[in-house]
Amino acid sequence: MAKIAKTGDRNKVMDTQQSTACPKCSKPTRIVKRVKDRERNIPGGVYISCSACEFFEKL
């Protein structure tokens, strides 16, 4: 028999209190975790990213 993972009731809720406005387009930003991108030479880590334009900044 395969084991079933016992996970709690984890509701992922986006924290809109930390959301800041994008300096380029003034739309709300979100916090994302990115892996290293060797093609664009971008290090991995936690970034704030704009959902409307291509703005991102490492935290």
C-alpha positions in Angstrom: 0.0 0.0 0.0 1.2 3.5 -0.8 1.4 6.0 1.9 -0.9 9.0 1.7 0.7 12.3 2.6 -0.9 13.9 5.7 -1.2 17.6 4.9 -3.0 20.1 6.9 -5.6 22.5 5.6 -3.3 24.9 3.9 -5.2 27.7 2.2 -2.8 29.9 0.3 -4.0 33.4 0.6 -2.1 36.2 -1.2 -1.1 38.8 1.3 -2.3 42.1 -0.3 -1.0 44.2 2.6 2.6 43.7 1.4 1.7 44.4 -2.2 3.3 47.6 -3.4 2.7 49.5 -6.6 5.0 48.9 -9.6 7.3 51.9 -10.3 6.8 51.5 -14.1 3.0 51.1 -14.5 1.7 51.5 -10.9 -0.2 48.2 -10.9 0.1 45.9 -7.9 3.1 43.6 -7.6 3.4 40.2 -6.1 6.2 38.3 -4.4 7.6 35.3 -6.4 10.4 32.8 -5.9 12.4 32.2 -9.0 15.0 29.6 -10.0 18.3 30.6 -11.6 18.1 31.4 -15.3 21.4 30.7 -17.0 20.3 32.0 -20.4 19.5 35.5 -19.1 22.1 35.4 -16.4 19.6 36.1 -13.6 20.3 34.6 -10.1 17.6 32.7 -8.3 15.8 34.0 -5.2 12.8 35.9 -4.0 11.7 38.7 -6.3 8.9 41.3 -6.4 7.3 41.0 -9.8 4.7 43.0 -11.7 1.9 41.1 -13.3 1.3 43.7 -16.0 4.7 44.7 -17.3 8.2 43.1 -17.3 9.4 44.8 -14.0 11.1 42.6 -11.4 13.4 43.4 -8.5 15.3 41.1 -6.1 14.4 41.3 -2.4 
